[in-house]
């Protein structure tokens, strides 16, 4: 049931201590039955949402600056998405696009094939999640190249299934106990600590890439055995790190020189999050394979792996998914793209610029804020122990997230000490200002 938010309900309103009694009851039940592998930052129990506002089971209203970890791009309960889902559900819920045909899956593939940067023609494979999009990219790269090894980046997150996990270099807890992994070599993501604070020129970022050619290929990794380089155009869980264009240009140069495929993981940074359909558009570098998920279907499970047709040259039966390209999720995706193209890309650009303008001077104003960075509504800032050393302060980051929750703002951490701001792309200027004012109040408490 929708909340039917009016103008007076566009901002948070807390009516109980947090967590409230209903939330506490559900959290206690959760603790007895759910997998302990789940991570929960603070005790928010969702009941309903609309736009950028969510309500918990006790009637407390919050401003959502998480969007389901950059998933709900058009906001919660968007009426256009709901209509598309309802109309498709009334026709049929499932038929399995791996064995049969239905038109809206073809329509979405045609649309994505034209949206993804690069020279086509392209082909599209559908899955259900970001990790499935990456698994398809891994298998496709091996199949096409005949090679078996990969290069990925420290701090990168690509998923938790075994192939995607092999690429993931974000947190040791995600990999501990699950080896052996696929043969993946990890290098720095243009983000040595001094670079992150602008103390090195762009050339230093490029040196992170040249490790591949100048060290790996000369010591432990034959170039002719590398199937692909897998990279996030903007690193997500690793800290919302925005590299210079030269970083991606150098990756493209090395890939082309040695016949290696370049895979862009646009799972978190794609579908309008940065103000453009794909984050790679900011850097002018196109990949050979692109993995898409999260914001593609506004909360329904859907993923796409898009590549040039000559790369997606595997035979029937080589790879498939029973639920990938589910017609209801596809209907939501088609409606999502329409909304992005009509207004949401512009709004992400404008509101994102407004937020960055307001927080850019935080390192000067607040002793515990380090670097501030972002594109569109993919914005991050770091918590440090002091401005002199820039020593990371993960405990302060976690404290800030709790303080914001207690004031009606939902945010999440990323990287070792950063906060990510990734609200629904429908966010208003008033809501953005509320979030900034709230965070400034929390920083003053810190």
Secondary structure as UniProt FT lines:
FT   HELIX           7..9
FT   HELIX           21..33
FT   TURN            36..37
FT   STRAND          46..51
FT   STRAND          53..56
FT   TURN            57..58
FT   STRAND          61..64
FT   HELIX           67..70
FT   TURN            73..74
FT   HELIX           79..91
FT   TURN            97..99
FT   HELIX           103..115
FT   STRAND          122..127
FT   HELIX           130..145
FT   STRAND          149..153
FT   TURN            154..155
FT   HELIX           162..167
FT   HELIX           172..175
FT   TURN            176..177
FT   STRAND          184..187
FT   HELIX           193..196
FT   TURN            197..198
FT   HELIX           202..211
FT   HELIX           212..216
FT   HELIX           217..219
FT   HELIX           223..225
FT   STRAND          226..231
FT   STRAND          234..235
FT   TURN            236..239
FT   STRAND          241..242
FT   HELIX           245..257
FT   TURN            258..259
FT   STRAND          261..265
FT   TURN            267..274
FT   HELIX           279..282
FT   TURN            283..284
FT   STRAND          289..292
FT   HELIX           294..297
FT   TURN            298..299
FT   STRAND          303..308
FT   TURN            309..311
FT   TURN            316..317
FT   TURN            324..325
FT   HELIX           327..339
FT   HELIX           340..344
FT   HELIX           345..359
FT   TURN            360..361
FT   HELIX           362..365
FT   TURN            367..368
FT   STRAND          369..375
FT   TURN            376..377
FT   STRAND          378..384
FT   TURN            387..389
FT   HELIX           394..406
FT   TURN            407..408
FT   STRAND          409..410
FT   STRAND          412..414
FT   TURN            415..417
FT   STRAND          418..421
FT   TURN            425..426
FT   HELIX           429..445
//
